[in-house]
Amino acid sequence: MVDTKSSKKDKERGRDKTRKRAAS
């Protein structure tokens, strides 16, 4: 459970970072 949550959070964080960078 923790592994899946961590993976999902990490993936979402990475996508958010890329989106923020592109927007910037």
Helices and strands as residue ranges (DSSP letters): H 2-23
